[in-house]
């Protein structure tokens, strides 16, 4: 038996490689071997809970930078723009180019509510109000005193449906926690019942 740390010559390493061909059944697979789904699942289960060092995570991060996919395909900015336009299915882009296009059956309000412009408006309202409910003063996130998570909503003061010109106006928005938002007269379609 060789002592720990013993260095083999290249010729010895080559002999070991040649002698181990076909003898690897039931052991760790060779580099480049095609694994079955069951084996992949078992390997995944064996790695659950393993913590990687910060240096190792940085190394992994560096090795993945610049890769657009697992295959290492790199797209130009023009191609990225075309892919983005083709994958959007709302009224702001050519939805017909999307493989999931079904003839424009999505309601326009749904498309607007899921648009990038709405996401930016919502984030601006939260930042302006310092991620705090303007009615009760609870800050979003985990609350130690209440021992629960406070979820915030960006509420339209004047109804989203009735005032389309004010949908993206910052002054028409306010930050409310879910409980306070439920008490407004426009939550959950209440304004439809009033009119």
Secondary structure in CASP SS format (residue, H / E / C, confidence):
PFRMAT SS
TARGET T0000
AUTHOR 0000-0000-0000
METHOD secondary structure of the structure
MODEL  1
X C 1.00
X C 1.00
X C 1.00
X C 1.00
X C 1.00
X C 1.00
X C 1.00
X C 1.00
X C 1.00
X H 1.00
X H 1.00
X H 1.00
X H 1.00
X H 1.00
X H 1.00
X H 1.00
X H 1.00
X H 1.00
X H 1.00
X C 1.00
X C 1.00
X C 1.00
X C 1.00
X C 1.00
X C 1.00
X C 1.00
X C 1.00
X C 1.00
X C 1.00
X C 1.00
X C 1.00
X C 1.00
X C 1.00
X C 1.00
X C 1.00
X C 1.00
X H 1.00
X H 1.00
X H 1.00
X H 1.00
X H 1.00
X H 1.00
X H 1.00
X H 1.00
X H 1.00
X H 1.00
X C 1.00
X C 1.00
X C 1.00
X C 1.00
X C 1.00
X C 1.00
X C 1.00
X H 1.00
X H 1.00
X H 1.00
X H 1.00
X H 1.00
X H 1.00
X H 1.00
X H 1.00
X H 1.00
X H 1.00
X H 1.00
X C 1.00
X C 1.00
X C 1.00
X C 1.00
X C 1.00
X C 1.00
X C 1.00
X C 1.00
X C 1.00
X C 1.00
X C 1.00
X C 1.00
X H 1.00
X H 1.00
X H 1.00
X H 1.00
X H 1.00
X H 1.00
X H 1.00
X H 1.00
X H 1.00
X H 1.00
X H 1.00
X C 1.00
X C 1.00
X C 1.00
X C 1.00
X C 1.00
X C 1.00
X C 1.00
X H 1.00
X H 1.00
X H 1.00
X C 1.00
X C 1.00
X C 1.00
X C 1.00
X C 1.00
X C 1.00
X C 1.00
X C 1.00
X C 1.00
X C 1.00
X H 1.00
X H 1.00
X H 1.00
X H 1.00
X H 1.00
X H 1.00
X C 1.00
X C 1.00
X H 1.00
X H 1.00
X H 1.00
X H 1.00
X H 1.00
X H 1.00
X H 1.00
X H 1.00
X H 1.00
X H 1.00
X H 1.00
X H 1.00
X H 1.00
X C 1.00
X C 1.00
X C 1.00
X E 1.00
X C 1.00
X C 1.00
X C 1.00
X C 1.00
X C 1.00
X C 1.00
X E 1.00
X C 1.00
X E 1.00
X E 1.00
X E 1.00
X C 1.00
X C 1.00
X C 1.00
X C 1.00
X E 1.00
X E 1.00
X E 1.00
X C 1.00
X E 1.00
X E 1.00
X E 1.00
X E 1.00
X E 1.00
X C 1.00
X C 1.00
X C 1.00
X C 1.00
X C 1.00
X C 1.00
X C 1.00
X H 1.00
X H 1.00
X H 1.00
X C 1.00
X C 1.00
X C 1.00
X H 1.00
X H 1.00
X H 1.00
X E 1.00
X E 1.00
X E 1.00
X E 1.00
X E 1.00
X H 1.00
X H 1.00
X H 1.00
X H 1.00
X H 1.00
X C 1.00
X C 1.00
X C 1.00
X C 1.00
X H 1.00
X H 1.00
X H 1.00
X H 1.00
X H 1.00
X H 1.00
X H 1.00
X H 1.00
X C 1.00
END
